[in-house]
Amino acid sequence: MTSAERWLTYLAVSSSVVLVGLSLGVSLPLVSLRLEAQGYGTFAIGIMAAMPAFGTLIGARLTGLLAARLGGPRSLQLSLLLSAVAVAGLSLVPNYWVWLLLRLLLGSCLTITFVLGESWINQLADERYRGRWVALYGTGFAVSQLLGPLLLALLGTATDAGFWLSAALLVGGIFLLIGRQGAPVVDANAAVGKGLIGFIRAHPALAWAVILFAAFESMVLTLLPVYALQQGYTEALALTIVSVVVIGDACLQLPIGWLADRVSRTRLYAVSGVVLLSTCVAMPMALHSWLLWPLLVLFGASAGGLYTLSLILVGEHFRDTALVRANAFIAMLWGVGALLGPTSTGAASQWLTGHALPWLLALGALWFLWLLKRYPLFAAHSQEAKDGSLA
């Protein structure tokens, strides 16, 4: 594959996954708003929101089986097609219990999409530019999630236009992948999705970084605006706070990727953890001063940097089957973080302290830094991981 073909394939794969982010940004809020308008309580809406995270555990185990039998590109296209069917079904069958199943299907299929898409991107990346290529993808995905709600605001929630646009975006991703090469080759005998505990033991800091980012992402979208309201902000300012965090995540990933190609990635990993810890500790004290706004930018950038650097490090150390397995584990760990983050923070906010969100994230960042210092990222188990026996 020539450099031009590699670059064009990278753009096609990245764009198809970014379209998924845009689709999610439109359809996920629409589901919650529809349920709220129909009189469902927050618990029922929360259960609906959790279904994709449960689907993550299913999708991660199916990824290797599909990729081995159909190949990476066809498996990714199939998962996009089934995702489009699931989103269209939300419009065609407006029933809560059916929606639960459709959201479970959607979570499973999109996990396959993310695992194979991010593995493909990492497989294509030249080591000299890996940081920038992965960061560019991350930036595009973050921006797409930010634009999704804006599109929904233009379309409105009174009709099903948002569902059909989301389905169309997913179908568009299928066409972008036609004829593309260079995807990881998965061994038919590989048990992708199995061996998560071994992966965590071999790479505890990396595993915790993914859990921490997933918890951060889910809490920012669900609990940060509530935290801001409780601290005396208006609803408009609370939503602005969320937007600033997302913008910080999106805009500073490229500089982080650029640095990852020039300095020690392990050291940069540690810097991201220190910045996240510092911003979380400072946030309660800066809530009602101008310092809050630059803190929010750094807060989003440092948390997003943990995930971007995790993908970069995985791509640096794994290939083909082992790379797909590692990304499947990342997807499963993301599901764990997305489930545990909001539930633990919600309980702590109600029973312990109103500042539970920044304090728990600060504890998570501190634990990450301890793991990073205590256990080498890729040392004793490096060769076994590459061979696929551990990861």
Secondary structure by P-SEA (a helix, b strand, c coil): ccaaaaaaaaaaaaaaaaaaaaaaaccaaaaaaaaaaacccaaaaaaaaaaaaaaaaaaaaaaaaaaaaccaaaaaaaaaaaaaaaaaaaaacccaaaaaaaaaaaaaaaaaaaaaaaaaaaaacccccaaaaaaaaaaaaaaaaaaaaaaaaaaccccaaaaaaaaaaaaaaaaaaccccccbbbbcccccccaaaaaaaacaaaaaaaaaaaaaaaaaaccaaaaaaaacccaaaaaaaaaaaaaaaccaaaaaaaaaacccaaaaaaaaaaaaaaaaaaccccccccaaaaaaaaaaaaaaaaaaaaaaaaaacccaaaaaaaaaaaaaaaaaaaaaaaaaaaaaaaccccaaaaaaaaaaaaaaaaaaaaccccccaaaaaaacccc
